[in-house]
Amino acid sequence: MSTLEGKIGIVFGVANKRSIAWAIARAWAGAGARLVFTYQGERLRENVEELAGTFGPDTLILPCDVTQDDQIAAVFEAVRQKHGRLHLLLHSVAYAPREALEGRFLDTSREAFRVAHDVSAYSLVALARAAAPLMTEGGSIIAMSYYGAEKVVPHYNVMGVAKAALEACTRYLAHDLGPQQIRVNCISAGPVNTLAARGISGFLEMLKHYEQKAPLKRNVTPEELGATGLFLASDGAAAITGQVIYVDCGYQIMGM
């Protein structure tokens, strides 16, 4: 039997075929999970429908702005009606205004700070709260983080602070949801050339820097992140919760 046979998962954050969320979704589906996808706004709808459609015409694809509680509620009600339960949730959602990812962190506006934390961190809390009643057989919630949550990465700015909040939310959610056998973890990925990453000033230089400094002398691949997402979703990770798993070719261990 496949690793995730009979499991139902929902994926937040696919933008295109380069998305980390898509790599993890493919790994989950390849292991037997049935998936539900969401998209943020009409601009991304066609991309998500085209990709998700490869898993079959009955794949549920729903709009969801994670800053809107009514839309979140509608998504999980649709999942309840179609599948009746849920086992897996992937949170691969982050946003900060472009101007906040340039220049100095000191100059972050109050509004940019609010938006970054609402979309990138609080949304995990909101989604977990809505998902928990459907995870009656236990479950795995996975969020995507980055090293900028722990150390200063030039130009990552307010997103690094929001990712630090996301990682703290992961620990508190793991504590609250543990009695229901719902595990909550983060994958801290090395840089990947995604739509979101290209919005960070100096991103191409970051890729080169990782290749030079990481012990493995290369960057992580989407397939490797998919494999880690599959592991955290599986029974092999049944005793792992509240953790940040670094999948960055070892970069995180380096001091110089």
LUMMIRO-553132 format. One record per residue (C-alpha): residue in one letter; x, y, z. Coordinates in steps of 0.1 Angstrom, whole numbers. Layout:
BEGIN
<aa: a east: X north: Y up: Z> $
...
//
This chain:
BEGIN
<aa: m east: 0 north: 0 up: 0> $
<aa: s east: 12 north: 35 up: -8> $
<aa: t east: 25 north: 56 up: 21> $
<aa: l east: -5 north: 81 up: 21> $
<aa: e east: -31 north: 58 up: 7> $
<aa: g east: -66 north: 69 up: 19> $
<aa: k east: -53 north: 103 up: 32> $
<aa: i east: -70 north: 136 up: 23> $
<aa: g east: -47 north: 167 up: 20> $
<aa: i east: -53 north: 203 up: 13> $
<aa: v east: -26 north: 225 up: -3> $
<aa: f east: -24 north: 263 up: 1> $
<aa: g east: 2 north: 282 up: -19> $
<aa: v east: 6 north: 267 up: -54> $
<aa: a east: 13 north: 295 up: -78> $
<aa: n east: 29 north: 276 up: -107> $
<aa: k east: 49 north: 245 up: -115> $
<aa: r east: 80 north: 259 up: -98> $
<aa: s east: 63 north: 264 up: -64> $
<aa: i east: 75 north: 244 up: -35> $
<aa: a east: 39 north: 237 up: -27> $
<aa: w east: 35 north: 220 up: -60> $
<aa: a east: 66 north: 198 up: -54> $
<aa: i east: 52 north: 186 up: -21> $
<aa: a east: 17 north: 182 up: -36> $
<aa: r east: 32 north: 159 up: -63> $
<aa: a east: 50 north: 139 up: -37> $
<aa: w east: 18 north: 135 up: -16> $
<aa: a east: -3 north: 125 up: -46> $
<aa: g east: 24 north: 101 up: -58> $
<aa: a east: 22 north: 84 up: -24> $
<aa: g east: -16 north: 79 up: -27> $
<aa: a east: -31 north: 110 up: -11> $
<aa: r east: -62 north: 127 up: -26> $
<aa: l east: -57 north: 164 up: -27> $
<aa: v east: -77 north: 197 up: -25> $
<aa: f east: -61 north: 229 up: -39> $
<aa: t east: -67 north: 265 up: -32> $
<aa: y east: -58 north: 296 up: -52> $
<aa: q east: -53 north: 333 up: -42> $
<aa: g east: -72 north: 355 up: -66> $
<aa: e east: -82 north: 351 up: -102> $
<aa: r east: -47 north: 358 up: -115> $
<aa: l east: -35 north: 324 up: -102> $
<aa: r east: -67 north: 305 up: -108> $
<aa: e east: -58 north: 292 up: -143> $
<aa: n east: -24 north: 280 up: -133> $
<aa: v east: -37 north: 261 up: -103> $
<aa: e east: -66 north: 246 up: -122> $
<aa: e east: -42 north: 234 up: -150> $
<aa: l east: -18 north: 218 up: -125> $
<aa: a east: -44 north: 204 up: -101> $
<aa: g east: -63 north: 190 up: -130> $
<aa: t east: -35 north: 166 up: -137> $
<aa: f east: -47 north: 146 up: -107> $
<aa: g east: -82 north: 141 up: -122> $
<aa: p east: -113 north: 161 up: -131> $
<aa: d east: -128 north: 156 up: -97> $
<aa: t east: -100 north: 174 up: -78> $
<aa: l east: -115 north: 201 up: -56> $
<aa: i east: -101 north: 235 up: -64> $
<aa: l east: -113 north: 264 up: -43> $
<aa: p east: -106 north: 302 up: -40> $
<aa: c east: -91 north: 313 up: -7> $
<aa: d east: -78 north: 346 up: 5> $
<aa: v east: -62 north: 336 up: 38> $
<aa: t east: -68 north: 370 up: 53> $
<aa: q east: -106 north: 364 up: 50> $
<aa: d east: -121 north: 342 up: 77> $
<aa: d east: -153 north: 336 up: 57> $
<aa: q east: -133 north: 323 up: 27> $
<aa: i east: -113 north: 300 up: 50> $
<aa: a east: -146 north: 287 up: 65> $
<aa: a east: -160 north: 281 up: 30> $
<aa: v east: -130 north: 261 up: 20> $
<aa: f east: -131 north: 237 up: 49> $
<aa: e east: -169 north: 233 up: 46> $
<aa: a east: -164 north: 223 up: 10> $
<aa: v east: -138 north: 198 up: 21> $
<aa: r east: -161 north: 184 up: 48> $
<aa: q east: -190 north: 180 up: 23> $
<aa: k east: -168 north: 162 up: -4> $
<aa: h east: -144 north: 142 up: 18> $
<aa: g east: -158 north: 143 up: 53> $
<aa: r east: -123 north: 143 up: 69> $
<aa: l east: -88 north: 157 up: 65> $
<aa: h east: -53 north: 144 up: 73> $
<aa: l east: -28 north: 167 up: 57> $
<aa: l east: -25 north: 205 up: 54> $
<aa: l east: 3 north: 224 up: 36> $
<aa: h east: 8 north: 261 up: 44> $
<aa: s east: 31 north: 276 up: 17> $
<aa: v east: 18 north: 311 up: 19> $
<aa: a east: 38 north: 343 up: 24> $
<aa: y east: 36 north: 379 up: 13> $
<aa: a east: 51 north: 413 up: 21> $
<aa: p east: 48 north: 445 up: 0> $
<aa: r east: 77 north: 447 up: -24> $
<aa: e east: 90 north: 480 up: -10> $
<aa: a east: 94 north: 462 up: 24> $
<aa: l east: 118 north: 437 up: 8> $
<aa: e east: 142 north: 465 up: -3> $
<aa: g east: 163 north: 489 up: 16> $
<aa: r east: 164 north: 488 up: 54> $
<aa: f east: 143 north: 468 up: 78> $
<aa: l east: 142 north: 500 up: 99> $
<aa: d east: 121 north: 517 up: 73> $
<aa: t east: 93 north: 490 up: 74> $
<aa: s east: 60 north: 507 up: 75> $
<aa: r east: 33 north: 498 up: 101> $
<aa: e east: 10 north: 486 up: 73> $
<aa: a east: 37 north: 464 up: 56> $
<aa: f east: 45 north: 448 up: 90> $
<aa: r east: 8 north: 441 up: 96> $
<aa: v east: 2 north: 426 up: 62> $
<aa: a east: 33 north: 404 up: 63> $
<aa: h east: 24 north: 389 up: 96> $
<aa: d east: -13 north: 385 up: 88> $
<aa: v east: -6 north: 367 up: 55> $
<aa: s east: 26 north: 348 up: 64> $
<aa: a east: 21 north: 339 up: 101> $
<aa: y east: -14 north: 344 up: 114> $
<aa: s east: -29 north: 325 up: 84> $
<aa: l east: -13 north: 293 up: 98> $
<aa: v east: -33 north: 297 up: 130> $
<aa: a east: -65 north: 304 up: 111> $
<aa: l east: -61 north: 275 up: 88> $
<aa: a east: -51 north: 251 up: 116> $
<aa: r east: -81 north: 262 up: 136> $
<aa: a east: -105 north: 255 up: 107> $
<aa: a east: -88 north: 222 up: 98> $
<aa: a east: -86 north: 206 up: 133> $
<aa: p east: -123 north: 196 up: 135> $
<aa: l east: -119 north: 176 up: 103> $
<aa: m east: -87 north: 159 up: 115> $
<aa: t east: -105 north: 133 up: 135> $
<aa: e east: -80 north: 106 up: 127> $
<aa: g east: -50 north: 128 up: 136> $
<aa: g east: -30 north: 147 up: 110> $
<aa: s east: 1 north: 166 up: 98> $
<aa: i east: 2 north: 203 up: 92> $
<aa: i east: 33 north: 216 up: 75> $
<aa: a east: 44 north: 252 up: 70> $
<aa: m east: 72 north: 266 up: 49> $
<aa: s east: 99 north: 288 up: 65> $
<aa: y east: 134 north: 301 up: 57> $
<aa: y east: 167 north: 308 up: 75> $
<aa: g east: 159 north: 345 up: 76> $
<aa: a east: 137 north: 337 up: 106> $
<aa: e east: 168 north: 329 up: 126> $
<aa: k east: 195 north: 351 up: 112> $
<aa: v east: 196 north: 384 up: 93> $
<aa: v east: 194 north: 379 up: 55> $
<aa: p east: 198 north: 412 up: 36> $
<aa: h east: 166 north: 424 up: 19> $
<aa: y east: 145 north: 396 up: 35> $
<aa: n east: 136 north: 422 up: 61> $
<aa: v east: 101 north: 420 up: 75> $
<aa: m east: 95 north: 386 up: 59> $
<aa: g east: 122 north: 372 up: 82> $
<aa: v east: 104 north: 386 up: 112> $
<aa: a east: 71 north: 372 up: 99> $
<aa: k east: 88 north: 338 up: 94> $
<aa: a east: 101 north: 339 up: 130> $
<aa: a east: 65 north: 344 up: 141> $
<aa: l east: 54 north: 315 up: 119> $
<aa: e east: 79 north: 292 up: 135> $
<aa: a east: 67 north: 303 up: 170> $
<aa: c east: 31 north: 297 up: 159> $
<aa: t east: 42 north: 262 up: 148> $
<aa: r east: 54 north: 254 up: 183> $
<aa: y east: 23 north: 267 up: 201> $
<aa: l east: 0 north: 250 up: 176> $
<aa: a east: 19 north: 217 up: 181> $
<aa: h east: 12 north: 220 up: 218> $
<aa: d east: -25 north: 228 up: 214> $
<aa: l east: -32 north: 202 up: 188> $
<aa: g east: -10 north: 174 up: 201> $
<aa: p east: -37 north: 157 up: 222> $
<aa: q east: -56 north: 152 up: 189> $
<aa: q east: -25 north: 136 up: 174> $
<aa: i east: -22 north: 165 up: 150> $
<aa: r east: 14 north: 173 up: 143> $
<aa: v east: 26 north: 207 up: 132> $
<aa: n east: 61 north: 213 up: 117> $
<aa: c east: 80 north: 237 up: 95> $
<aa: i east: 103 north: 230 up: 66> $
<aa: s east: 130 north: 256 up: 64> $
<aa: a east: 140 north: 254 up: 28> $
<aa: g east: 172 north: 267 up: 11> $
<aa: p east: 165 north: 292 up: -17> $
<aa: v east: 145 north: 279 up: -46> $
<aa: n east: 138 north: 299 up: -78> $
<aa: t east: 101 north: 304 up: -72> $
<aa: l east: 77 north: 333 up: -81> $
<aa: a east: 78 north: 346 up: -45> $
<aa: a east: 116 north: 343 up: -42> $
<aa: r east: 122 north: 364 up: -73> $
<aa: g east: 105 north: 393 up: -55> $
<aa: i east: 135 north: 395 up: -31> $
<aa: s east: 162 north: 419 up: -41> $
<aa: g east: 195 north: 401 up: -48> $
<aa: f east: 180 north: 366 up: -50> $
<aa: l east: 203 north: 353 up: -78> $
<aa: e east: 233 north: 363 up: -57> $
<aa: m east: 218 north: 344 up: -28> $
<aa: l east: 216 north: 312 up: -49> $
<aa: k east: 253 north: 316 up: -58> $
<aa: h east: 262 north: 322 up: -22> $
<aa: y east: 245 north: 291 up: -10> $
<aa: e east: 263 north: 270 up: -36> $
<aa: q east: 296 north: 283 up: -24> $
<aa: k east: 290 north: 280 up: 14> $
<aa: a east: 267 north: 250 up: 19> $
<aa: p east: 285 north: 218 up: 29> $
<aa: l east: 269 north: 200 up: -1> $
<aa: k east: 281 north: 228 up: -24> $
<aa: r east: 248 north: 231 up: -42> $
<aa: n east: 212 north: 243 up: -38> $
<aa: v east: 183 north: 222 up: -27> $
<aa: t east: 159 north: 209 up: -54> $
<aa: p east: 121 north: 210 up: -54> $
<aa: e east: 121 north: 172 up: -55> $
<aa: e east: 141 north: 170 up: -23> $
<aa: l east: 116 north: 194 up: -6> $
<aa: g east: 88 north: 172 up: -18> $
<aa: a east: 104 north: 142 up: -3> $
<aa: t east: 107 north: 159 up: 31> $
<aa: g east: 71 north: 170 up: 29> $
<aa: l east: 62 north: 134 up: 22> $
<aa: f east: 82 north: 122 up: 52> $
<aa: l east: 66 north: 147 up: 76> $
<aa: a east: 31 north: 137 up: 63> $
<aa: s east: 38 north: 100 up: 68> $
<aa: d east: 38 north: 77 up: 98> $
<aa: g east: 76 north: 78 up: 98> $
<aa: a east: 73 north: 112 up: 114> $
<aa: a east: 46 north: 102 up: 139> $
<aa: a east: 67 north: 114 up: 168> $
<aa: i east: 79 north: 146 up: 153> $
<aa: t east: 60 north: 178 up: 161> $
<aa: g east: 68 north: 215 up: 168> $
<aa: q east: 100 north: 213 up: 148> $
<aa: v east: 118 north: 233 up: 122> $
<aa: i east: 135 north: 209 up: 97> $
<aa: y east: 162 north: 225 up: 77> $
<aa: v east: 164 north: 213 up: 41> $
<aa: d east: 192 north: 236 up: 28> $
<aa: c east: 221 north: 214 up: 19> $
<aa: g east: 236 north: 221 up: 53> $
<aa: y east: 239 north: 258 up: 50> $
<aa: q east: 222 north: 264 up: 84> $
<aa: i east: 251 north: 248 up: 103> $
<aa: m east: 278 north: 271 up: 89> $
<aa: g east: 293 north: 299 up: 109> $
<aa: m east: 315 north: 313 up: 82> $
//
